Amino acid sequence: MRRVGGSLMIAIPPGMAAGLGLGEGAAVTLRSHAGVIEIEPADRGERLRAEARQEATRLLDDSAYAAEMRSVREDMESVRAW
């Protein structure tokens, strides 16, 4: 590690960076928790949100899924009333 401005820079081996879909100059997002630092492409969160929106739309248009969700809701309401 070395200091660059107010940050610490870490060398990432090219093979590891490529495995993450990263290259020189890539924008990334860093997260840390429980002593672990995660690095991912900056646009990953938006891609995941877009995929979730597409899946939600698909499920809303699926009549079998809608029927199952109605059944689950009715079951939950009957348990709550019990």
Secondary structure, DSSP 8 states (H G I E B T S, - for coil): -EEETTEEE----HHHHHHTT--TT--EEEEEETTEEEEEETTHHHHHHHHHHHHHHHHHT-HHHHHHHHHHHHHHHHHHH-
